[in-house]
Amino acid sequence: MLFLLQKTNRSTNASPDYILMGVIIGLLVIGVVMVYSSSYVWSAYKFSDSLYYVKRQLLFAGTGVIAMLLIMNVPYTTWKKYAKLILLVCFCLLFLVLIPGIGMVRGGAQSWIGIGAFSIQPSEFMKLGLIIFLASHLAKYQKYITSLKKGFLPSILLIFTAFGLIMLQPDLGTGMVLVLTCMVMVFTAGARLSHFFGLGALGLVGFVGLIASAPYRISRITAFLNPWEDPLGDGFQIIQSLYAIGPGGLLGLGFGNSLQKYFYLPEPQTDFIFAILGEELGFIGGTVVILLFLLLFWRGIKISLEAPDSFARLLALGIVSMLAIQAMINISVVIGLIPVTGITLPFLSYGGSSLTLILCSAGILLNISKYTKI
């Protein structure tokens, strides 16, 4: 993987990857439409306004797109200059969210900080902040990455410090995305496989410990293995998700005709929006979304391979890995391949911090694409 870090000199083409931009906008439009379709019943019941969620999603999407376009024109080298400051701010936010009275509890997790009528999720900021810092750190100290003490361990300790703070909320899903993304970056930087094998053994023990330490996580595992054992409890979400996808068939029930959004699938506009999409638009609709994600990942990898220096390559790889891992985990949960983790589907799920930060990440990726010949 060391070939990814070879430096080249290349000037900006002044034009971003328009194919990547088109895919991002396409996924975003599908997301807004599906947030409306999946949420209007719940919005009308909870807020007496069937457009409550989609209006907020439009605000988040609009803000995110503006941020993406602005960031797209900021040279990616700027983020390297402020990598330490960005990481420090992210760590401060992770500490603040744990303070009673500042952090807000939702769904059993203290993961949000309220700001007026809105709220931010610091763990989302940490994902991008750590990717930026790690890209800078690995590019600068790449010659030490094969050394356990000088290269590998410092990066791993930083990653798991952030993971530990996220787990105090607790938020296993976001923590998993962060760790897996960073591991891809460290591996690509040239870390030895033997170090990963040792870390994997320790990680397995730690993961089992995390599962065993929280009864609700054990319940999620047992519900995944046999959701019909507790159909009205821990297995409820996954059963309702499968009931949504199954009847969708090839063409779906038609836009707006989902039955599961009528109080069967809890808040379907968030983590399980893909289930409603499958129910209404069928196998073809779901396949189109997956193909768009695959196209996005392919363009992102090409940008990483063609990037002009090691920082840009690792930064692009980190961003596209984060999006790929998050999308794969979310869709796998929805179709019953892995236990429920509670993470959103990039560009589609309802959410402020998640959507905005994903679009900001896309802006950085688009800026790097200006310096490539793809």
C-alpha positions as CSV (number, residue, x, y, z in Angstrom):
1,M,0.0,0.0,0.0
2,L,3.0,2.3,0.2
3,F,2.6,3.2,-3.5
4,L,-0.4,5.4,-2.4
5,L,2.0,7.7,-0.5
6,Q,4.4,8.5,-3.3
7,K,4.4,12.3,-3.9
8,T,3.8,13.9,-7.2
9,N,3.6,17.5,-8.3
10,R,0.4,18.5,-10.0
11,S,-1.5,21.8,-10.3
12,T,-5.2,22.3,-9.9
13,N,-7.5,21.7,-12.9
14,A,-9.9,24.2,-11.4
15,S,-12.8,21.7,-12.1
16,P,-14.1,19.2,-9.6
17,D,-15.3,15.7,-10.5
18,Y,-18.7,16.5,-11.9
19,I,-19.7,12.8,-11.9
20,L,-19.1,12.6,-8.2
21,M,-20.9,15.9,-7.6
22,G,-23.9,14.6,-9.7
23,V,-24.0,11.3,-7.7
24,I,-24.0,13.3,-4.4
25,I,-26.8,15.6,-5.5
26,G,-28.8,12.6,-6.8
27,L,-28.5,10.7,-3.5
28,L,-29.4,13.9,-1.6
29,V,-32.5,14.5,-3.7
30,I,-33.6,10.9,-3.2
31,G,-33.0,11.3,0.5
32,V,-35.2,14.5,0.7
33,V,-38.0,12.8,-1.2
34,M,-37.8,9.7,0.9
35,V,-37.7,11.6,4.2
36,Y,-41.0,13.3,3.2
37,S,-42.6,10.0,2.2
38,S,-41.4,8.1,5.3
39,S,-42.1,10.8,7.8
40,Y,-45.3,12.6,7.0
41,V,-47.5,10.2,9.0
42,W,-45.3,10.4,12.1
43,S,-44.8,14.2,11.6
44,A,-48.6,14.8,11.5
45,Y,-49.1,12.7,14.6
46,K,-46.3,14.1,16.7
47,F,-46.1,17.8,15.5
48,S,-49.5,18.3,13.7
49,D,-47.4,19.2,10.7
50,S,-46.9,16.5,8.0
51,L,-44.0,18.5,6.6
52,Y,-42.1,19.0,9.8
53,Y,-39.3,16.6,9.1
54,V,-38.9,17.3,5.4
55,K,-38.8,21.1,6.0
56,R,-35.9,20.6,8.5
57,Q,-34.2,18.2,6.1
58,L,-34.4,20.7,3.3
59,L,-32.8,23.3,5.7
60,F,-30.1,20.8,6.6
61,A,-29.5,19.8,3.0
62,G,-29.5,23.4,1.8
63,T,-27.0,24.4,4.5
64,G,-24.9,21.3,3.7
65,V,-24.8,22.0,0.0
66,I,-23.8,25.6,0.5
67,A,-21.0,24.4,2.9
68,M,-20.0,21.7,0.4
69,L,-19.7,24.3,-2.5
70,L,-17.7,26.7,-0.3
71,I,-15.4,23.9,1.0
72,M,-14.9,22.6,-2.5
73,N,-13.1,25.9,-3.2
74,V,-10.9,25.8,-0.2
75,P,-7.5,24.2,-1.0
76,Y,-7.3,20.9,0.8
77,T,-3.9,21.9,2.2
78,T,-5.7,24.3,4.4
79,W,-7.1,21.4,6.5
80,K,-3.5,20.2,7.1
81,K,-2.5,23.5,8.6
82,Y,-5.4,23.4,11.1
83,A,-5.5,19.6,11.7
84,K,-4.4,19.9,15.4
85,L,-6.8,22.7,16.2
86,I,-9.7,20.8,14.5
87,L,-9.0,17.7,16.5
88,L,-8.7,19.6,19.8
89,V,-12.1,21.2,19.2
90,C,-13.6,17.8,18.4
91,F,-12.2,16.4,21.6
92,C,-13.6,19.3,23.6
93,L,-17.0,18.8,22.1
94,L,-16.8,15.1,23.1
95,F,-16.0,16.0,26.7
96,L,-18.8,18.7,26.7
97,V,-21.5,16.3,25.6
98,L,-20.8,14.1,28.6
99,I,-21.4,16.9,31.1
100,P,-25.0,16.7,32.6
101,G,-27.0,19.7,31.6
102,I,-25.1,20.2,28.4
103,G,-25.4,16.8,26.8
104,M,-28.9,15.8,25.7
105,V,-30.1,12.2,26.1
106,R,-32.0,10.6,23.2
107,G,-32.8,7.0,22.9
108,G,-30.6,6.2,25.9
109,A,-27.5,7.9,24.5
110,Q,-26.1,11.3,25.7
111,S,-24.8,12.2,22.3
112,W,-26.2,15.7,21.5
113,I,-25.6,19.2,22.5
114,G,-28.6,21.5,22.2
115,I,-28.3,24.8,20.4
116,G,-31.7,26.6,20.4
117,A,-34.2,24.6,18.5
118,F,-31.4,22.5,16.9
119,S,-28.8,20.1,18.2
120,I,-25.3,18.9,17.2
121,Q,-23.8,15.5,17.5
122,P,-20.1,15.8,18.5
123,S,-19.2,12.3,17.4
124,E,-20.1,13.2,13.8
125,F,-17.6,16.1,14.0
126,M,-15.0,13.7,15.5
127,K,-15.2,11.3,12.5
128,L,-14.2,14.1,10.1
129,G,-11.8,15.8,12.5
130,L,-9.9,12.5,13.2
131,I,-9.7,11.7,9.5
132,I,-8.1,15.1,8.8
133,F,-5.6,14.8,11.6
134,L,-4.7,11.2,11.0
135,A,-4.1,12.0,7.3
136,S,-1.8,14.8,8.3
137,H,0.0,12.7,11.0
138,L,0.4,9.6,8.8
139,A,1.7,11.6,5.9
140,K,4.3,13.4,8.1
141,Y,5.5,10.3,10.0
142,Q,4.9,7.7,7.3
143,K,8.5,6.5,7.6
144,Y,7.8,5.3,11.2
145,I,4.5,3.5,10.5
146,T,6.2,0.1,10.4
147,S,7.6,0.7,13.9
148,L,5.3,-0.5,16.7
149,K,6.3,2.1,19.2
150,K,7.0,5.1,17.0
151,G,4.4,4.7,14.3
152,F,1.6,2.2,14.9
153,L,0.9,2.6,18.6
154,P,0.6,6.5,18.7
155,S,-2.0,6.3,15.9
156,I,-3.9,3.5,17.6
157,L,-3.9,5.1,21.0
158,L,-5.4,8.3,19.5
159,I,-8.1,6.4,17.6
160,F,-9.1,4.4,20.7
161,T,-9.1,7.5,22.9
162,A,-11.7,9.0,20.6
163,F,-13.6,5.7,20.5
164,G,-13.6,5.5,24.3
165,L,-15.2,8.9,24.6
166,I,-17.8,8.0,22.1
167,M,-18.5,4.8,24.0
168,L,-19.1,6.8,27.2
169,Q,-22.2,8.3,25.5
170,P,-22.7,5.4,24.5
171,D,-22.7,5.2,20.7
172,L,-21.3,1.9,19.4
173,G,-22.4,2.4,15.8
174,T,-20.6,5.7,15.3
175,G,-17.6,4.4,17.2
176,M,-17.4,1.4,14.9
177,V,-17.5,3.6,11.8
178,L,-14.7,5.8,13.2
179,V,-12.4,2.9,14.2
180,L,-12.9,0.9,10.9
181,T,-12.3,4.1,8.8
182,C,-9.1,4.9,10.7
183,M,-7.9,1.4,10.5
184,V,-8.2,1.5,6.7
185,M,-6.1,4.7,6.7
186,V,-3.4,3.2,9.0
187,F,-3.2,0.0,6.9
188,T,-2.9,2.0,3.7
189,A,-0.1,4.1,5.2
190,G,1.9,0.9,5.4
191,A,1.4,-0.6,8.8
192,R,2.5,-4.2,9.3
193,L,-0.1,-6.9,9.2
194,S,1.5,-8.5,12.3
195,H,0.6,-5.4,14.2
196,F,-3.0,-5.6,13.0
197,F,-3.2,-9.3,14.0
198,G,-2.2,-8.5,17.5
199,L,-4.5,-5.5,17.7
200,G,-7.3,-7.7,16.2
201,A,-6.9,-10.2,19.1
202,L,-7.1,-7.5,21.7
203,G,-10.0,-5.8,19.9
204,L,-12.0,-9.0,19.8
205,V,-11.6,-9.4,23.6
206,G,-12.5,-5.7,24.1
207,F,-15.5,-6.0,21.7
208,V,-16.8,-9.0,23.6
209,G,-16.4,-7.1,26.8
210,L,-18.3,-4.1,25.5
211,I,-21.2,-6.4,24.4
212,A,-21.2,-8.2,27.8
213,S,-21.1,-5.0,29.8
214,A,-24.4,-3.7,28.4
215,P,-27.5,-5.8,28.5
216,Y,-29.1,-3.9,25.6
217,R,-26.2,-4.9,23.3
218,I,-26.7,-8.6,24.2
219,S,-30.4,-8.2,23.5
220,R,-29.5,-6.8,20.1
221,I,-27.3,-9.8,19.3
222,T,-30.0,-12.3,20.4
223,A,-32.6,-10.3,18.5
224,F,-30.5,-10.5,15.4
225,L,-30.0,-14.2,15.7
226,N,-33.8,-14.8,16.2
227,P,-35.9,-11.7,16.1
228,W,-39.1,-13.7,16.3
229,E,-38.2,-14.8,19.8
230,D,-39.2,-11.4,21.1
231,P,-41.3,-9.9,18.2
232,L,-42.7,-7.0,20.3
233,G,-39.4,-6.2,22.1
234,D,-35.8,-6.4,20.9
235,G,-36.8,-8.0,17.6
236,F,-39.5,-5.5,16.7
237,Q,-37.4,-3.1,14.6
238,I,-35.7,-5.7,12.4
239,I,-39.0,-7.7,11.9
240,Q,-40.8,-4.5,10.8
241,S,-37.9,-3.6,8.5
242,L,-38.1,-7.0,6.8
243,Y,-41.9,-6.7,6.6
244,A,-41.3,-3.4,4.7
245,I,-38.7,-4.8,2.3
246,G,-40.4,-8.1,1.6
247,P,-43.7,-6.9,0.1
248,G,-41.8,-4.3,-2.0
249,G,-41.0,-7.0,-4.6
250,L,-39.5,-5.9,-7.9
251,L,-41.3,-2.5,-8.4
252,G,-42.5,-1.7,-4.9
253,L,-45.9,-0.6,-3.7
254,G,-45.5,2.8,-5.2
255,F,-44.2,6.1,-3.9
256,G,-46.1,7.1,-0.7
257,N,-47.8,3.7,-0.3
258,S,-45.7,2.3,2.5
259,L,-47.7,0.5,5.2
260,Q,-44.8,0.2,7.7
261,K,-44.5,3.9,8.2
262,Y,-48.0,3.9,9.8
263,F,-46.5,3.5,13.3
264,Y,-45.1,0.0,12.7
265,L,-41.4,0.9,12.0
266,P,-40.3,3.5,14.6
267,E,-39.2,6.8,13.1
268,P,-38.6,5.4,9.7
269,Q,-37.0,8.6,8.4
270,T,-33.8,7.9,10.2
271,D,-31.8,4.7,10.4
272,F,-34.4,2.5,8.6
273,I,-35.2,4.8,5.7
274,F,-33.8,2.3,3.2
275,A,-36.5,-0.1,4.4
276,I,-39.2,2.3,3.4
277,L,-37.5,3.0,0.1
278,G,-37.4,-0.7,-0.6
279,E,-41.1,-1.1,0.3
280,E,-42.2,1.8,-2.0
281,L,-39.7,1.6,-4.8
282,G,-38.9,-2.1,-4.7
283,F,-35.8,-4.0,-5.6
284,I,-35.2,-1.7,-8.6
285,G,-35.3,1.4,-6.4
286,G,-33.0,-0.1,-3.8
287,T,-30.6,-1.3,-6.5
288,V,-30.4,2.2,-8.0
289,V,-29.5,3.7,-4.6
290,I,-26.8,1.0,-4.1
291,L,-25.4,1.5,-7.6
292,L,-25.2,5.3,-6.9
293,F,-23.2,4.5,-3.7
294,L,-20.9,2.2,-5.6
295,L,-20.3,4.9,-8.2
296,L,-19.6,7.4,-5.5
297,F,-17.1,5.0,-3.8
298,W,-15.4,4.2,-7.2
299,R,-14.9,7.9,-8.0
300,G,-13.7,8.5,-4.5
301,I,-11.1,5.8,-4.8
302,K,-9.9,7.1,-8.1
303,I,-9.5,10.5,-6.6
304,S,-7.5,9.0,-3.8
305,L,-5.2,7.1,-6.2
306,E,-4.7,10.2,-8.4
307,A,-4.2,12.7,-5.6
308,P,-1.1,14.8,-5.8
309,D,0.5,14.0,-2.4
310,S,0.3,11.6,0.6
311,F,-1.9,13.9,2.7
312,A,-4.5,14.3,-0.1
313,R,-4.5,10.6,-0.8
314,L,-5.0,9.6,2.8
315,L,-7.6,12.3,3.3
316,A,-9.6,11.3,0.3
317,L,-9.3,7.6,1.2
318,G,-10.5,8.3,4.8
319,I,-13.6,10.2,3.6
320,V,-14.6,7.7,1.0
321,S,-14.0,4.8,3.5
322,M,-16.1,6.5,6.1
323,L,-19.0,6.9,3.6
324,A,-18.6,3.3,2.3
325,I,-18.4,1.7,5.8
326,Q,-21.4,3.7,7.1
327,A,-23.6,2.9,4.1
328,M,-22.7,-0.8,4.2
329,I,-23.4,-1.1,7.9
330,N,-26.7,0.7,7.6
331,I,-28.0,-1.3,4.6
332,S,-26.8,-4.5,6.2
333,V,-28.8,-3.7,9.3
334,V,-31.9,-2.9,7.4
335,I,-31.9,-6.2,5.4
336,G,-31.0,-8.2,8.5
337,L,-27.4,-9.2,7.8
338,I,-26.0,-7.7,11.1
339,P,-27.4,-6.5,14.4
340,V,-29.0,-3.1,14.8
341,T,-26.3,-0.4,15.3
342,G,-28.2,2.9,15.1
343,I,-26.3,4.7,12.4
344,T,-27.7,6.7,9.5
345,L,-27.5,6.1,5.8
346,P,-25.3,8.8,4.2
347,F,-27.1,11.5,2.2
348,L,-30.6,9.8,2.7
349,S,-31.4,9.6,6.4
350,Y,-32.9,12.5,8.3
351,G,-30.5,14.4,10.5
352,G,-28.7,17.7,10.9
353,S,-25.2,17.0,12.1
354,S,-24.8,13.8,10.2
355,L,-26.0,15.2,6.8
356,T,-24.1,18.5,7.2
357,L,-20.8,16.9,8.1
358,I,-21.2,14.3,5.3
359,L,-21.7,17.1,2.8
360,C,-18.7,19.0,4.2
361,S,-16.6,15.9,3.8
362,A,-17.8,15.6,0.2
363,G,-16.7,19.2,-0.3
364,I,-13.2,18.3,0.7
365,L,-13.2,15.3,-1.6
366,L,-14.4,17.4,-4.5
367,N,-11.6,19.9,-3.9
368,I,-9.0,17.1,-4.0
369,S,-10.5,16.0,-7.3
370,K,-9.6,19.4,-8.7
371,Y,-5.9,18.3,-8.5
372,T,-6.4,15.0,-10.3
373,K,-6.7,13.8,-13.9
374,I,-9.7,11.5,-13.7
